[in-house]
């Protein structure tokens, strides 16, 4: 599916560019995947069977995007330690959204 493909690309392209300190490439890879995921995660949340599960999925997705924004800031600052830490939080958050 598109979501799993985005997850794979996120974990390869974004991570590799961060580790190589290719800041612009990392930002572009991040933004490309987030654009796809934003639509798909909202669709997945809307497909849940109860209002409570829809709300929970929406809140988890919102937290994911907050983490993505912190990673984007770290990439703009060109701070490797901060970027790697933020990347780890984003991956953890993405895995929670997709669980």
N, C-alpha and C positions, 0 to 999 in steps of 0.2 A: 504494500500500500504506500501511498504518498507520505504518510506520517512516519512509517518505519524507514523509508528512504531518507527523509529529512533527518531523522534521528541518527542514522548511520553517517550521513554527510556532516552533520553537526559534530559528531564524535571523531571524525577523521579530519576533514578540511579545517574546521575552526581550531581544533587542538594542535594540528601540525603547524598552522600559521602562527599561533601563539608561541609555541615552543621555539620556532625559528625567528621570532620577533619580527615577523612580517605583519606589522600592525594594520596597514591598510587592507591587505588581503584578508586578514582575520576579521576585520570589521565588515568587509563585503560579504564574506562567507556567512558570517553571523546574520547579517541583515537579509540575505537571500533565504536562508532557512527559516528565519522568524516570520517572514512574510507568508510563506507557505503554511507554517504551523499555526499562525494566528487564526486563519480561516478554518483550518481543519480541526483545531482543538475546540473552537466554538461549535462546530458542527457535531463533534463527538459529544460534547456536553449537552447539547440540545436533544440528542438522541436517547438520553437516559430515560428510565421508566418512571421516575417519581420526581416531584419538585425538590425534595431534599437532596437527592443524588445529583440533580441538575445544578442546584446551588453549590454543592460541595465541589463538583467538577469545575464549575465556573470560578470558584474561589481559588482552587488549586492552580488553574490556568493563569489567573491574575498574578498569583505569587511567582509563577514561572516567568512571566513577562517583567516583573519587578527585578528578578535576578538577572534577566537578560540585559536590562537597562544598566545595572551595576557593572556587568561585564563590558558593555559598550563604553562606559565611562573609563574603566580601567584601560581599555584598548586605546582610547583617545589620549589618555595620560601616558601611554607607553610604559606602563609599570608591570614588569613581568610577574613579580610575586602577587600583586593584587589581581592581575588578569588570571593567573592560574588558580588562585583561590576562588575568584568569582566564577570561573569556568566550572570548577568542581561543584559549586552550589547550583549552577544552572543544570548540569547533568543530573544531579540528584533530584532537582525539582522537576525536570522533564520526565524522569523515570516515575516519579510520583503521579504526574498527570496521566501518564500512559498505563499506570497500574490498574 
